[in-house]
Amino acid sequence: MKTEHLISMVNRIGQFFQAMPDHDEALEGIALHVKRFWEPRMRRELLEYLDKQGGKDISPVVLEALRLHRQLLA
């Protein structure tokens, strides 16, 4: 899958959860959604992009969620 498509999808997930009043709950929700609904290959590609590009083009709330809950996604 193209990395650009993964970034677009994860940013949309972030937009949904960012509306939650509890920030910590939103971060966990983002990570859990990616864990539950993305296949391992997609998660690996996203984390590799994060490592190589520093998260360029990923929204701040998603970056925070990925970094905070990285072990859950690996």
SULWO-V630285 format. One record per residue. RES is the residue in one letter. SS is DSSP state (2 for helix, 1 for strand, 0 for the rest). PHI is phi in whole degrees, 0 to 359 (NA if undefined). NEAR is the number of other ideal C-beta (glycine too) atoms within 12 Angstrom. Layout:
BEGIN
RES_SS_PHI_NEAR ; RES_SS_PHI_NEAR
END
This chain:
BEGIN
M_0_NA_18 ; K_0_291_12 ; T_2_301_23 ; E_2_300_17 ; H_2_291_17 ; L_2_299_30 ; I_2_297_27 ; S_2_300_19 ; M_2_295_27 ; V_2_292_39 ; N_2_293_27 ; R_2_293_20 ; I_2_300_32 ; G_2_300_31 ; Q_2_299_20 ; F_2_297_19 ; F_2_286_29 ; Q_2_298_24 ; A_0_287_15 ; M_0_292_19 ; P_0_291_10 ; D_0_263_12 ; H_2_299_18 ; D_2_297_17 ; E_2_294_17 ; A_2_296_28 ; L_2_298_30 ; E_2_295_24 ; G_2_299_30 ; I_2_299_42 ; A_2_298_35 ; L_2_294_20 ; H_2_298_28 ; V_2_298_37 ; K_2_298_26 ; R_2_286_17 ; F_2_249_17 ; W_0_256_26 ; E_0_287_15 ; P_2_306_15 ; R_2_300_12 ; M_2_293_24 ; R_2_296_29 ; R_2_299_20 ; E_2_298_26 ; L_2_296_41 ; L_2_292_31 ; E_2_297_19 ; Y_2_299_27 ; L_2_301_29 ; D_2_293_16 ; K_2_279_12 ; Q_2_252_18 ; G_0_73_13 ; G_0_87_27 ; K_0_308_15 ; D_0_81_21 ; I_0_266_31 ; S_0_298_26 ; P_2_304_20 ; V_2_293_31 ; V_2_290_37 ; L_2_303_29 ; E_2_299_24 ; A_2_296_38 ; L_2_296_39 ; R_2_290_22 ; L_2_291_21 ; H_0_245_25 ; R_2_305_22 ; Q_2_300_12 ; L_2_296_22 ; L_2_270_31 ; A_0_287_17
END
